[in-house]
């Protein structure tokens, strides 16, 4: 149901970067399409970026903004991350596995068992973590279901309307309440479009901040 809010933005980004649109299912398995999702180990956002991986892909994370929660910026970063993993391993199955357990972990397993076939590794006891063994099939299953809703009994499920808004540059330290007033909408609406802004205002940096 929640996918309706974000799926168009996600697929547009994946298309732009020449990646399979089915990778949108990874966000469903990671967060259930919830940009405010937080895991017990500190992963955040639609794509569940950890702090260090977020830094590698240029996501700002401080008391004012956590771009791991940005729909647009985090999706761009996730697409770049997945593209990098696919280039390194030459397989989307292993790229998705590495997204879950880390690049180093998959590299170690591939070298130890001398195979870069995910399904072979999944059958070898003690090779991949149990969570990773289940993770890739979950994504593939979600992608298959999303393309065959009627076959799985979801044809009548209403999806949420897409979150729509235009991006405008807003001066530093401007409250979202002020932005909402200028737009003739509610603060809650603007906050929902900009979950990465943690203090309900733009960061007090020298630069204007893009607000949806």
C-alpha positions in Angstrom: 0.0 0.0 0.0 2.8 2.4 1.0 4.7 1.8 -2.2 2.5 4.1 -4.1 4.1 7.1 -2.4 7.6 6.4 -3.5 7.7 3.8 -6.3 7.6 6.3 -9.2 10.5 8.3 -7.8 12.5 5.1 -7.2 11.9 3.6 -10.6 12.7 6.9 -12.3 16.1 7.0 -10.5 16.9 3.4 -11.4 16.0 4.0 -15.1 18.1 7.1 -15.2 21.1 5.1 -13.9 20.3 2.2 -16.3 19.6 -0.2 -13.5 16.8 -2.8 -13.3 13.6 -1.3 -12.0 12.9 -4.5 -10.1 15.6 -3.3 -7.6 12.8 -1.1 -6.1 11.7 -4.3 -4.3 14.9 -4.1 -2.3 13.5 -0.9 -0.6 10.4 -2.9 0.3 12.4 -5.7 2.0 14.7 -3.2 3.7 12.2 -0.8 5.1 8.7 -1.6 4.0 8.8 1.7 2.0 9.2 3.7 5.2 11.7 6.6 5.0 11.6 6.9 8.8 12.5 3.3 9.4 15.3 2.6 11.9 17.0 -0.7 12.6 18.3 -1.9 16.0 21.9 -1.6 14.5 21.5 2.0 13.3 20.5 1.6 9.7 18.1 4.4 8.6 15.7 5.3 5.9 14.0 3.7 2.9 17.3 2.0 1.9 18.6 1.4 5.4 21.9 3.0 5.1 24.4 2.6 7.9 26.4 5.7 8.9 29.7 4.8 7.3 28.1 3.7 4.0 26.0 6.8 3.9 29.2 8.9 4.3 30.9 7.0 1.4 28.0 7.9 -0.9 27.9 11.6 0.2 24.9 11.6 2.5 24.9 14.4 5.0 24.3 13.2 8.6 24.2 15.7 11.4 21.9 17.2 14.0 20.1 19.2 11.2 19.7 16.8 8.4 20.0 13.0 7.9 19.9 12.5 4.1 19.6 8.7 4.7 15.9 9.6 5.2 15.7 11.7 2.0 13.6 10.0 -0.7 15.5 11.4 -3.6 19.0 11.7 -2.3 19.1 8.3 -0.5 17.6 6.6 -3.6 20.4 8.1 -5.8 23.0 6.9 -3.3 21.4 3.4 -3.1 21.4 3.1 -6.9 25.1 4.1 -7.0 25.9 1.6 -4.2 24.1 -1.2 -6.0 25.7 -0.3 -9.3 29.2 -0.4 -7.7 28.4 -3.8 -6.1 27.2 -5.2 -9.4 30.4 -4.0 -11.1 32.5 -5.7 -8.5 30.7 -9.0 -8.5 29.2 -9.2 -12.0 25.9 -10.4 -10.7 22.8 -8.7 -9.3 22.2 -11.7 -6.9 25.6 -11.2 -5.3 25.2 -7.4 -5.4 22.0 -7.7 -3.4 23.7 -10.2 -1.0 26.5 -7.7 -0.5 24.0 -4.9 0.1 22.8 -7.0 3.0 26.1 -8.4 4.5 28.7 -6.0 3.1 31.1 -6.1 0.3 34.0 -7.6 2.3 31.8 -10.4 3.6 30.7 -11.5 0.2 34.2 -11.2 -1.3 35.5 -13.4 1.5 32.9 -16.1 0.9 33.4 -16.0 -2.9 37.1 -16.5 -2.5 36.8 -19.2 0.2 34.3 -21.4 -1.8 35.7 -20.4 -5.3 32.3 -19.6 -6.8 30.5 -16.4 -7.6 27.2 -18.1 -8.0 24.9 -16.8 -5.3 22.6 -19.9 -5.4 25.5 -22.3 -5.0 26.7 -20.3 -2.0 23.2 -20.3 -0.5 23.2 -24.1 -0.5 26.6 -24.4 1.2 26.1 -24.6 4.9 28.1 -22.0 6.8 28.9 -19.9 3.8 26.4 -17.0 3.8 24.6 -15.8 7.0 21.1 -17.2 7.3 19.6 -13.6 6.9 21.4 -13.1 3.6 20.4 -16.5 2.3 16.7 -15.4 2.8 17.3 -11.8 1.8 17.8 -12.2 -2.0 14.8 -14.6 -2.5 12.7 -12.1 -0.6 13.6 -9.3 -3.0 13.0 -11.5 -6.0 9.6 -12.7 -4.6 8.5 -9.1 -3.9 9.4 -8.1 -7.5 7.5 -11.0 -8.9 4.4 -10.3 -6.8 4.5 -6.6 -7.7 4.3 -7.5 -11.4 1.6 -10.1 -10.9 -0.7 -8.6 -8.3 -3.9 -10.4 -9.4 -2.2 -13.8 -9.3 -1.4 -13.2 -5.6 -4.7 -11.7 -4.6 -3.5 -8.1 -4.4 -5.4 -6.7 -7.4 -7.9 -4.7 -5.2 -5.4 -3.3 -2.8 -5.4 0.5 -3.0 -2.0 2.1 -3.0 -1.2 5.5 -1.4 -1.1 8.5 -3.8 2.4 9.6 -4.9 4.0 12.2 -2.7 4.1 15.2 -5.0 6.0 18.5 -4.5 8.3 20.9 -6.2 11.8 21.5 -5.0 12.6 25.1 -4.0 15.8 26.5 -2.6 15.2 27.9 0.9 17.5 30.1 3.0 19.5 28.6 5.9 17.7 28.3 9.3 14.2 28.7 7.8 11.5 26.8 9.7 9.3 24.4 7.8 6.3 26.2 9.3 7.4 29.4 7.4 7.8 27.3 4.2 4.4 25.8 4.7 2.8 29.2 5.3 4.4 30.5 2.1 3.1 27.5 0.2 -0.4 27.7 1.7 -0.2 24.2 3.1 0.4 22.6 6.5 3.7 22.1 8.4 3.0 18.4 8.6 2.7 18.1 4.8 6.0 19.8 4.3 7.7 17.7 7.0 6.3 14.5 5.3 7.9 15.6 2.0 11.2 16.3 3.8 11.8 13.6 6.4 15.6 14.2 6.3 15.2 17.6 8.0 15.5 16.6 11.7 14.9 19.9 13.4 11.9 21.0 11.2 14.0 23.7 9.7 16.7 24.1 7.0 20.3 23.6 8.2 22.1 26.8 9.4 24.9 26.4 6.7 26.0 29.0 4.3 24.0 27.5 1.4 20.3 27.5 0.6 18.7 24.0 1.1 16.4 22.3 -1.5 13.1 21.8 0.2 10.2 19.9 -1.4 
